[in-house]
Amino acid sequence: MNQETLTVEPPAQGKRLLFVDALRGFTMFWIIGGDTLGRSLQKAWPNALTAGLAHQLEHADWEGFTFYDLVFPLFLLIVGAVVPYAILGRLEKGQSKISICFHILKRTLVLIFWGLVAYGLLRFDWPNMRWSTVLGRIGVCYCAASMLALHTTWRTQAAVAAALVVAYWAAMTFIPVPGYGAGVLTPHGSLSTYLDQHLIPGKLGVDNLYDRQGVLSTFTAIATTLIGVLIGHWLRSDRSAPQKLKGMLLAAVVLLMAGAIWGRFFPISRNIWSSSFVLYSAGWGLLLFSLFYGLIDIAGFRKWSFFFVVIGANAIAIWIAQGFINFGPSGYYAGKASDSISSFFLAGLASRWFPSCQPVILALGTILAKWLVLWAMFKHRVFLKA
């Protein structure tokens, strides 16, 4: 890794898409402790409001949709939205397509490698390791979207995204699964589960039954990223800012309606990244794009976004770091909560003075510890890049 930003490259015009940095940070906030903070509110003050918030910060069981189900597709939309700026910007600077291809492949392999490290590669326990990773999916989606952006037009990219969601629906509906038949959309009987069990080595992510980063659903995740690429083309166009905002809002409504209607026949499911989930999550994602774009880039309300910009500037770095640094009760660190940074500084205060609020205080401490690390990196202009 070197000292450049991993997740954002400057637009060709030389202006930084500040709202994209902020939106990425908003997305990562829920991964680095915002989810734990939200759920801890329900523990401290149990009522209907906090119970509803806690529910929204859990994944839906098999089908359905919660706010937490939006986090990963929103991140992929952001990955895709930056692609036209990064790839076409390199072309405009005179770089050859061959050199850009090598750049794309290098970043992809680094993301896949760090994803495997985060899931236990260096433990060398292959049979008990989970090989299908979040960072790996990001890398594959980034690679596919970038190669298409490099070699095709936006119309081809839109056609590929549409073809992927339709082909996925057709495969899940009409290809029979041994012992179950065709069109069985259950955790045990779906085509997605069958392929995961036969093609992914090691352990699967959900009860060793199927994986949310499964084989077949990677294609629809690519479709999500390509929708992000189309957002990037739209933002990069010569249209006025109000026109861009109106276009994104209109597209959000269309995608939400299409996803909801399709979801009545092909369930909205984050677990299998169903075609209806692609459209529905992209609709909600575009609403957030519109909100951040309108507030930050159009209205000029920027100061409030600094907290999220700091997170967004080193999003993947903190994702990896929380796997081996015990910041506190969040992420996927396997150490004891009592040994965490948050507990070291705040456990006494929380247990002695605010015992009923202890989960909230420790969750806030976790977020603060991570944010201060990211702020120090941001202040010294250290941005880790593959």
C-alpha positions as CSV (number, residue, x, y, z in Angstrom):
1,M,0.0,0.0,0.0
2,N,1.1,3.6,-0.6
3,Q,0.2,7.0,0.7
4,E,-2.7,7.7,-1.6
5,T,-6.4,7.4,-1.2
6,L,-7.8,3.9,-1.6
7,T,-11.4,4.8,-2.3
8,V,-11.5,8.2,-4.1
9,E,-9.5,9.6,-7.0
10,P,-9.9,13.2,-8.1
11,P,-12.3,13.9,-11.0
12,A,-10.7,14.9,-14.2
13,Q,-11.8,18.5,-13.8
14,G,-9.5,18.7,-10.7
15,K,-12.4,19.1,-8.3
16,R,-13.0,16.5,-5.6
17,L,-16.5,15.0,-5.1
18,L,-16.7,15.9,-1.5
19,F,-20.2,14.5,-1.1
20,V,-19.0,11.1,-2.3
21,D,-16.3,11.1,0.4
22,A,-19.0,12.0,3.0
23,L,-21.4,9.4,1.7
24,R,-18.7,6.7,1.8
25,G,-17.9,7.7,5.4
26,F,-21.6,7.6,6.3
27,T,-21.8,4.1,4.9
28,M,-18.7,3.0,6.7
29,F,-19.9,4.6,10.0
30,W,-22.5,1.8,10.4
31,I,-19.8,-0.9,9.8
32,I,-17.2,0.5,12.3
33,G,-19.6,0.8,15.2
34,G,-22.8,2.8,14.3
35,D,-24.7,-0.5,14.2
36,T,-23.5,-1.4,17.7
37,L,-24.3,2.0,19.0
38,G,-27.9,1.9,17.6
39,R,-28.5,-1.6,19.1
40,S,-27.0,-0.5,22.4
41,L,-29.6,2.3,22.7
42,Q,-32.3,-0.4,22.9
43,K,-30.4,-2.1,25.7
44,A,-30.0,1.1,27.7
45,W,-33.5,2.5,27.0
46,P,-35.9,-0.3,25.8
47,N,-38.9,1.2,24.1
48,A,-40.7,0.9,20.8
49,L,-38.5,3.5,19.1
50,T,-35.2,2.0,20.1
51,A,-36.5,-1.5,19.3
52,G,-37.4,-0.3,15.8
53,L,-33.9,1.2,15.4
54,A,-32.2,-2.0,16.6
55,H,-34.3,-4.0,14.1
56,Q,-33.2,-1.7,11.3
57,L,-29.6,-2.3,12.2
58,E,-29.8,-6.1,11.8
59,H,-29.9,-8.0,8.4
60,A,-33.2,-9.4,7.4
61,D,-33.3,-13.2,8.0
62,W,-33.8,-14.5,4.4
63,E,-35.9,-12.1,2.5
64,G,-37.1,-8.6,3.4
65,F,-35.2,-5.3,3.7
66,T,-33.7,-3.3,6.5
67,F,-31.5,-0.2,6.6
68,Y,-28.5,-2.5,7.4
69,D,-29.2,-4.4,4.2
70,L,-28.5,-1.2,2.3
71,V,-25.0,-0.7,3.6
72,F,-23.1,-3.0,1.3
73,P,-25.0,-2.2,-1.9
74,L,-24.6,1.5,-1.1
75,F,-20.8,1.0,-0.8
76,L,-20.8,-0.7,-4.2
77,L,-22.8,2.1,-5.7
78,I,-20.1,4.5,-4.5
79,V,-17.3,2.3,-5.8
80,G,-19.1,2.3,-9.2
81,A,-19.8,6.1,-9.2
82,V,-16.1,6.9,-8.8
83,V,-15.0,4.6,-11.7
84,P,-15.8,7.0,-14.6
85,Y,-13.8,9.7,-12.9
86,A,-10.9,7.4,-12.2
87,I,-10.7,5.4,-15.4
88,L,-11.8,8.1,-17.9
89,G,-9.6,10.6,-16.0
90,R,-6.6,8.4,-16.6
91,L,-7.4,8.1,-20.3
92,E,-7.7,11.9,-20.5
93,K,-4.3,12.2,-19.0
94,G,-2.8,10.1,-21.8
95,Q,-2.4,6.8,-20.0
96,S,-2.7,3.7,-22.3
97,K,-5.5,1.2,-21.8
98,I,-2.9,-1.5,-21.2
99,S,-1.4,0.4,-18.2
100,I,-4.9,1.1,-16.9
101,C,-5.8,-2.6,-17.1
102,F,-2.7,-3.5,-15.1
103,H,-3.7,-0.8,-12.5
104,I,-7.2,-2.3,-12.3
105,L,-5.9,-5.8,-11.9
106,K,-3.4,-4.9,-9.3
107,R,-6.0,-3.1,-7.1
108,T,-8.3,-6.1,-7.5
109,L,-5.7,-8.6,-6.4
110,V,-4.8,-6.5,-3.4
111,L,-8.4,-6.1,-2.3
112,I,-8.9,-9.9,-2.7
113,F,-5.7,-10.6,-0.7
114,W,-6.6,-8.2,2.2
115,G,-10.1,-9.7,2.3
116,L,-8.6,-13.2,2.7
117,V,-6.2,-11.9,5.4
118,A,-9.1,-10.3,7.3
119,Y,-10.9,-13.7,7.2
120,G,-8.0,-15.7,8.5
121,L,-5.6,-16.5,5.6
122,L,-2.5,-16.2,7.8
123,R,-3.9,-18.8,10.2
124,F,-3.4,-21.4,7.5
125,D,-6.4,-23.3,8.6
126,W,-7.9,-23.8,5.1
127,P,-10.8,-26.2,5.9
128,N,-12.2,-23.8,8.5
129,M,-11.5,-20.6,6.6
130,R,-14.2,-18.5,4.9
131,W,-12.9,-17.8,1.4
132,S,-15.8,-15.7,0.1
133,T,-15.0,-12.2,1.5
134,V,-16.5,-8.8,1.5
135,L,-13.3,-7.1,0.2
136,G,-13.1,-9.9,-2.4
137,R,-16.5,-9.1,-3.7
138,I,-15.6,-5.4,-3.8
139,G,-12.5,-6.2,-5.7
140,V,-14.3,-8.4,-8.3
141,C,-17.1,-5.8,-8.7
142,Y,-14.6,-3.0,-9.1
143,C,-12.6,-5.0,-11.7
144,A,-15.7,-5.8,-13.8
145,A,-17.1,-2.3,-13.6
146,S,-13.7,-0.7,-14.4
147,M,-13.0,-2.9,-17.4
148,L,-16.4,-2.2,-18.8
149,A,-16.0,1.5,-18.2
150,L,-12.6,1.4,-19.9
151,H,-13.7,-0.5,-23.0
152,T,-17.4,0.3,-23.5
153,T,-19.9,3.1,-23.5
154,W,-22.5,3.9,-20.8
155,R,-25.2,2.3,-23.0
156,T,-23.3,-1.0,-23.1
157,Q,-22.8,-0.8,-19.3
158,A,-26.5,-0.2,-18.7
159,A,-27.3,-3.1,-21.0
160,V,-24.9,-5.4,-19.2
161,A,-26.4,-4.4,-15.8
162,A,-29.9,-5.2,-17.1
163,A,-28.8,-8.5,-18.7
164,L,-27.2,-9.6,-15.4
165,V,-30.4,-9.0,-13.3
166,V,-32.6,-10.7,-15.8
167,A,-30.3,-13.6,-16.3
168,Y,-30.0,-14.1,-12.6
169,W,-33.7,-14.1,-12.2
170,A,-34.0,-16.7,-15.0
171,A,-31.3,-18.9,-13.6
172,M,-32.8,-18.9,-10.1
173,T,-36.3,-19.5,-11.4
174,F,-35.8,-22.1,-14.2
175,I,-32.7,-24.1,-13.4
176,P,-33.6,-27.1,-11.3
177,V,-31.6,-27.9,-8.1
178,P,-31.1,-31.6,-7.4
179,G,-33.6,-32.8,-4.8
180,Y,-35.6,-29.5,-4.9
181,G,-36.5,-28.7,-8.4
182,A,-36.6,-25.3,-10.1
183,G,-37.6,-22.0,-8.6
184,V,-37.3,-23.0,-5.0
185,L,-36.2,-19.8,-3.3
186,T,-35.4,-21.0,0.2
187,P,-32.1,-21.1,2.1
188,H,-31.8,-24.9,1.5
189,G,-33.2,-25.3,-1.9
190,S,-32.1,-22.2,-3.9
191,L,-29.7,-22.5,-6.9
192,S,-27.5,-20.0,-5.1
193,T,-27.1,-22.2,-2.1
194,Y,-26.4,-25.2,-4.2
195,L,-23.6,-23.5,-6.1
196,D,-22.1,-22.1,-3.0
197,Q,-22.0,-25.5,-1.4
198,H,-20.3,-27.1,-4.4
199,L,-18.0,-24.3,-5.6
200,I,-16.8,-22.4,-2.4
201,P,-14.1,-24.2,-0.3
202,G,-13.9,-23.9,3.4
203,K,-16.7,-22.6,5.5
204,L,-19.8,-20.7,4.2
205,G,-20.8,-17.5,5.9
206,V,-24.3,-18.3,7.2
207,D,-24.6,-21.4,9.3
208,N,-22.2,-23.1,6.8
209,L,-25.2,-23.4,4.5
210,Y,-24.8,-20.5,2.1
211,D,-22.7,-17.4,1.8
212,R,-23.9,-13.8,1.4
213,Q,-20.9,-13.3,-0.9
214,G,-21.9,-16.3,-2.9
215,V,-20.9,-17.3,-6.4
216,L,-24.1,-16.6,-8.3
217,S,-25.0,-13.4,-6.4
218,T,-21.6,-11.9,-7.3
219,F,-23.1,-11.2,-10.8
220,T,-26.0,-9.2,-9.4
221,A,-23.5,-7.4,-7.2
222,I,-21.7,-6.4,-10.3
223,A,-25.0,-5.1,-11.7
224,T,-25.3,-2.9,-8.5
225,T,-21.8,-1.6,-9.1
226,L,-22.6,-0.8,-12.8
227,I,-25.6,1.2,-11.6
228,G,-23.1,3.2,-9.6
229,V,-21.0,3.6,-12.8
230,L,-24.1,5.1,-14.5
231,I,-24.5,7.5,-11.6
232,G,-20.9,8.5,-12.1
233,H,-21.4,9.2,-15.8
234,W,-24.5,11.3,-14.9
235,L,-22.6,13.3,-12.4
236,R,-19.7,13.7,-14.8
237,S,-21.9,15.1,-17.5
238,D,-22.2,18.8,-18.5
239,R,-25.7,19.1,-17.1
240,S,-26.4,21.6,-14.4
241,A,-26.3,20.6,-10.7
242,P,-30.2,21.0,-10.3
243,Q,-30.7,18.8,-13.4
244,K,-28.4,16.1,-12.0
245,L,-30.2,16.2,-8.7
246,K,-33.6,15.9,-10.4
247,G,-32.4,13.0,-12.6
248,M,-31.1,11.1,-9.6
249,L,-34.4,11.6,-7.7
250,L,-36.4,10.4,-10.7
251,A,-34.2,7.4,-11.2
252,A,-34.5,6.6,-7.4
253,V,-38.3,6.6,-7.6
254,V,-38.3,4.4,-10.7
255,L,-35.9,1.9,-9.2
256,L,-37.8,1.7,-5.9
257,M,-41.1,1.1,-7.7
258,A,-39.5,-1.5,-10.0
259,G,-37.8,-3.3,-7.2
260,A,-40.9,-3.3,-5.0
261,I,-43.1,-4.7,-7.8
262,W,-40.5,-7.3,-8.9
263,G,-40.1,-8.2,-5.2
264,R,-43.7,-9.5,-5.1
265,F,-42.6,-12.3,-7.5
266,F,-38.9,-12.6,-6.9
267,P,-38.3,-11.8,-3.2
268,I,-36.1,-8.9,-2.1
269,S,-33.2,-10.6,-0.4
270,R,-29.8,-9.4,0.6
271,N,-28.7,-13.0,1.3
272,I,-28.9,-14.0,-2.4
273,W,-28.6,-10.4,-3.8
274,S,-31.8,-11.0,-5.8
275,S,-32.6,-9.0,-8.9
276,S,-35.4,-7.1,-7.0
277,F,-32.9,-6.4,-4.2
278,V,-30.5,-4.8,-6.8
279,L,-33.2,-2.4,-8.0
280,Y,-34.7,-1.7,-4.6
281,S,-31.4,-1.0,-2.8
282,A,-30.2,1.1,-5.7
283,G,-33.3,3.2,-5.4
284,W,-32.6,3.9,-1.7
285,G,-29.0,4.4,-2.5
286,L,-29.8,7.0,-5.1
287,L,-32.0,8.8,-2.6
288,L,-29.0,9.1,-0.3
289,F,-26.8,10.2,-3.2
290,S,-29.4,12.9,-3.9
291,L,-29.5,14.0,-0.3
292,F,-25.8,14.3,0.2
293,Y,-25.3,15.9,-3.3
294,G,-28.0,18.4,-2.6
295,L,-26.8,19.4,0.9
296,I,-23.1,19.4,0.3
297,D,-22.4,20.2,-3.4
298,I,-25.5,22.3,-4.2
299,A,-26.5,24.0,-1.0
300,G,-22.9,24.2,0.3
301,F,-23.6,22.8,3.8
302,R,-20.2,21.1,4.2
303,K,-19.0,21.6,7.8
304,W,-21.3,18.9,9.2
305,S,-19.9,16.3,6.8
306,F,-16.3,16.5,8.1
307,F,-16.9,13.7,10.5
308,F,-17.9,11.4,7.7
309,V,-15.3,12.6,5.2
310,V,-12.5,11.6,7.7
311,I,-14.0,8.1,7.7
312,G,-14.6,7.9,4.0
313,A,-11.0,8.9,3.1
314,N,-9.6,5.7,4.6
315,A,-12.6,3.4,4.5
316,I,-10.9,0.2,3.6
317,A,-8.0,0.9,6.0
318,I,-10.3,1.0,9.0
319,W,-12.2,-2.0,7.8
320,I,-9.0,-4.1,7.8
321,A,-7.6,-2.5,11.0
322,Q,-10.7,-3.4,13.1
323,G,-10.1,-7.0,12.3
324,F,-6.9,-7.2,14.4
325,I,-7.1,-4.1,16.7
326,N,-9.5,-4.4,19.6
327,F,-11.1,-1.0,19.5
328,G,-14.2,-2.2,21.2
329,P,-17.6,-3.9,20.8
330,S,-18.0,-3.7,17.0
331,G,-16.4,-5.1,13.8
332,Y,-15.2,-8.7,13.7
333,Y,-12.4,-8.7,16.2
334,A,-12.5,-11.9,18.3
335,G,-10.8,-10.6,21.4
336,K,-12.5,-9.9,24.8
337,A,-14.5,-6.7,25.1
338,S,-12.9,-6.1,28.4
339,D,-9.5,-5.8,26.7
340,S,-10.6,-3.2,24.2
341,I,-9.4,0.4,23.9
342,S,-12.9,1.6,24.6
343,S,-13.1,-0.4,27.8
344,F,-9.6,0.6,28.9
345,F,-10.6,4.3,29.0
346,L,-14.3,4.2,29.7
347,A,-15.3,1.0,31.5
348,G,-14.7,2.6,35.0
349,L,-16.6,5.8,34.1
350,A,-19.5,3.8,32.6
351,S,-19.8,1.2,35.4
352,R,-19.5,3.6,38.3
353,W,-21.3,6.7,37.2
354,F,-23.6,5.6,34.3
355,P,-24.2,1.9,34.7
356,S,-27.5,1.9,32.8
357,C,-25.8,3.6,29.9
358,Q,-22.7,1.4,29.8
359,P,-23.3,-0.2,26.4
360,V,-23.9,3.2,24.8
361,I,-20.8,4.7,26.3
362,L,-18.6,1.8,25.3
363,A,-20.0,1.9,21.8
364,L,-19.4,5.6,21.5
365,G,-15.9,5.0,22.8
366,T,-15.3,2.5,20.1
367,I,-16.4,4.8,17.3
368,L,-14.3,7.7,18.8
369,A,-11.2,5.5,19.0
370,K,-11.5,4.5,15.4
371,W,-12.3,8.1,14.3
372,L,-9.3,9.6,16.1
373,V,-7.0,7.1,14.3
374,L,-8.6,8.1,11.0
375,W,-8.4,11.8,11.8
376,A,-4.7,11.5,12.6
377,M,-4.2,9.9,9.2
378,F,-6.3,12.5,7.5
379,K,-4.5,15.3,9.2
380,H,-1.1,14.0,8.0
381,R,-2.5,13.2,4.5
382,V,-2.0,9.5,4.8
383,F,-4.5,7.7,2.6
384,L,-3.9,4.0,2.1
385,K,-4.3,2.8,-1.4
386,A,-4.0,-0.6,-3.0
